[in-house]
């Protein structure tokens, strides 16, 4: 009986070794497939990451180009913004120089020249959207007027009575407030 007991027990370790070897070979075979699959996944992900990095670099470069072009356009706009208005003032300067060059001493001609020059300047202001503020009779507005004094008047209190220096506005912004005298409360 002892021999029968020994045979199965001696075969048991060998059978267990055979099962273990088969499992290891199965794992190795499966591992080889898994490793190949995982290696392929890593390669695919690296390729995608490289593609995204290149897209990122292009987008960054494009953003820098847009920023640089915008800065240049703003600089040019600031530099040449007054060009149109200056172009409108050149004829006014021509008229003033012609008046200064006249040595005839004819005051009538001089006055006509000054009036013509004033009309040219008014037209240049109009094209440049510069509006004259002449608020006689209007309510005093501290945003558009600068009161120099208050004078007794028959008008309602805080009404502009006299304009000492005209004001100017450009596109709803005060360029220079009008210097005015205002009616005093009674």
Secondary structure, DSSP 8 states (H G I E B T S, - for coil): -HHHHHHHHHHHHHHHHHHHHHHHHHHHHHHHHHHHHHHHHHHHHHHHHHHHHHHHHHHHHHHHHHHHHHHHHHHHHHHHTTHHHHHHHHHHHHHHHHHHH--S--HHHHHHHHHHHHHHHHHHHHHTTEEEE--TTSB--TTTEEEEEEE--SS-TTBEEEEEE-EEEETTEEEE-EEEEEE---
